[in-house]
Amino acid sequence: MQIFNPTGYKDCIVRFFWVCLLIVFVGDVSYAESMGKVFAGRAESLEFNRVYELILKDAGIKYEMLVVPTGRKRRMFADGKILIDCCTVPDWRNRPEEIAVQLHSKPFFQSMERYVFHKDNKFDIVSHEDLSRYRLSIVRGYFYKNDAYFGDFIMAENTSQMMKMVAHKRVEIGIINPHDFQQLLKKTPMPLWLGGVHETSPLSIRVHKSRPDLLARIDGVIERYLAKGYVKEILAHVAGNETEKHAYESVN
């Protein structure tokens, strides 16, 4: 008599799920290619993603936007499954397999990454060396300058989870750009305070080396946006608040 094995049954279900997922992905790839589209990875920041998508549209690029975790998106780019990604800095994408295949556009924005504290526990970070005395929350897949000075830290899956860790006092410091900070607080009010600047980063769009033609089109649109001041206007419109313009500095 055959005995039912629940573990084996679950394994079959899991294998079936991944086979179905692979079939769907391959089908999407074939469909996108047949439509003359390329796969693009969505930006982690929804506000910057708006700028990103407008640049791609104005560049006349047909694309299919994929929403995947940062770590997986980086692997897919290195493998050539995603051909366009945003919003990055060369230092943030420094794995050998990424460096070998990536091209970066002209910077389109200077983003200030700032410290996040609980309102009841605010203090100054005078130098990066000070960070070694505190517990931080950092986002998985993100690159942080001067991370050699980080002491104890807890990994968060996204910026929202990072902010909640600070709000619940599981950590003492988080790092985020002001725009994402304000947008996340609008959705979920938390007792947080935005502190000093950890780093300032020139954001760009990266393109896979297999499609250098896309980079020239993207750079042309970025030059026009910078000349007209469009990026600040787009971010202010998305935020619904003209004062948001002053959270950033244009690179021009």
N, C-alpha and C positions, 0 to 999 in steps of 0.2 A: 504493500500500500504506500502511495506517495504522500509524504508529509508536507503540508503547506509551510513554506519558508517565507515569513513576512519580510525579512531582510533582503532576500533575493528579489522579492516582488517590488520593494522600494527601489532597489538598484535598477531594475528594468524600467520603472517609471522615470527615474532620473535620466537614464540613457536616452529614453524616448523623447524626453523634453529637450535635451541638448541637440539631438538629431533634428527635431522640428525647428529649433532655433537656427541651426546652421542652414537648413533648407530655406527658411524665410530670408536670412541674410543674403545668401547666394542669389535668391530670387530678386531681392531688392537691388543688389549690385548689377545684375543683368538688366533689370528694368531701367535703372538710372543710366547705365551706359547706353542703352538703346535710345534713351531720350536726350543723349548728349550732355548728361549731367555729371558732376563730380561730387564726391562725398566731402562734406565740410564738418568739422567738429564744433559744436556749439560752445561759446564762451561760458565760463563758469558764472560770470556776472551777467545777469539778464539785461542790465542797462548798457553795458559795453557791447553785448550781443546785438542790440538794436543798431548801434553804429556800424558794427561789423557787417551785418546783413545789408544795410543800405550801401556800404562800400561795394560789396559783391554785386548787388543789383545794378548800381551805377556803372560798374565795370563790365556789365553785360555777361556775367558769368552765371550759367545755369548750375544750380547746386541742390543737393539733398542734405539737409541739416541733420546730423546724428547727435543724439543726447546720450552720452555715455560718461561714466566716472573718469576723472582726470588721468589716473594711472592707465586705464584701459585705452583711453584716447591717445595717449602718448605711444603706446605699443602699436596701435593701429596706424598711426602716422608713420612710424618707423618702418612698418611692414608695407606701406603704400596703399593701405585700404582707405585711409583718409588723406586727402591731398591738400586741404587748407585747414588752418587752425588759428584760433585767436583766443585771448589777447595775451601775447607773450613777450618775453625779453630773451635774447640769446642765452644769457646766463641761466635762465630758468629751465632751458631745454638743453642740458649739457651732457646727456648720455652719449657715448660714442656712436651708437646706432642712429641717434637723432642727428648729431652733428654731420654725419656722413650723407644725409639725404635732405637737409633743410636749407631753405633760403628765407631770409627775413625781409619784410617790406620796410619802407621808410617808417620811422616812428610817427604815430598819429596823435599820441597823447602822453603827458607826463602824469603818472598816477602816484599819489602819495600813500604809502603803506604806513598806517599809524597804530599806536598801541591802544588796546582796549582794556579798561579797568572796571571793576565794580565801583559804583558810586560811593560806597562806604570804605573803599580801600584804594584811594588815588595817591599816586606818588610820581616823582620825576625819575626818568631814566636819563642820567647825565651822559653816560657812555655805554657802548655795547657791552663792555665788561660787566656792567651792573646786572645784566640779564642772568648771569650765572647764579645769582642769589635767589631767583624766583622760579616758580613752576609756571610753564607756559602751555597753551594749547596751540598746536600747529595743524594745518590741514593736510591730509594725506595727498601726496602727489605734487604739492606746491614746493617751490624753491624759495628759500629765505636767505638773504645776504647776512653775513656775519653770524651764521648759525653755529659756528664753532664756539661762540660764547653762550649758547643756550645751555642751561643746566638741566634740571628735570623737566620733562614735558609729557603731555598726553596727546595722542593722535586723534584728530576729529575727521569725520568723513566729509564735512563741508563747512562753509563759513557759519551757517546757522547753528550747527552743533557746537562749533567753537565758541560762539557768543553765549550759548546756553551754559557751557562749562564755566565761563567767567561769571555769568549771572548767578549760578548756583554755588560759586566759590570753590569749585573743584580745582581751579587754577587761578593764578593771580593776574596773568597777562594773556591777551590774544593780540593778533596783528591783522589789520584789515584796511581796505581803502575807504575813505569817508563816504563815498557814494553808496557802496554796498551796506555800510553801517547804517546809514539813514533809512535806506529802503527796507532793511530787515527789521529795524525798530518800528517802522510804520506797520508792518505786518504783525509783529509780536513785540509789544512794549516790554522792555527789560531794564533793570536798574544799572545801566552801564554808562560809562564816561569815556569819551574819545580823548586820548592823550597826545603826546608828541610824535614826531615823525621817525619811523624806523629806517625807511629808505624811500627814495624817489626813483621811479622806474619808467623808462620810455617804452610805452606799449607799441607792439607791432603785430602784423599778421604774418604767419609763416606759411610757406608754400613748399610742397614736395619738389625736389629737383627734377622729377620726371616731367613737370609742367612749368618750366620757367616762363612760358608765354603768359601764364596767369599773373605772375609777379609784376610784369611790366604794366598790365592793365590796372592792377590794384594800386601800384605806385602812382599812376596818373591820376586816379580818383583822389588819393590821399593828398597829393599836392594841391588839387583844386579845393578840397575841404579845408586844408590849412589856410589857404589864401583867403577863403571866405569866412573862416571862423565857424564852420558848420558843426564841428564836433561838440563844442560847448552848447550850441543851440539845441542839438539833438538830445544831449544829456539833460539839459534844463527842461525840455519838453517832456521827456520820459518821466522825470522826477515831478513834473507839475509845479515846479517852484523855481523862479528865476534866480534865487539866491544860491541854488546848487551850482551855478556857474563858477562860483568862487572856491569850490572845493578842489578845483584842479587848475593846472596851468597848461596852456597850449604849448606845443613845442616850437611854434613859429616865432 
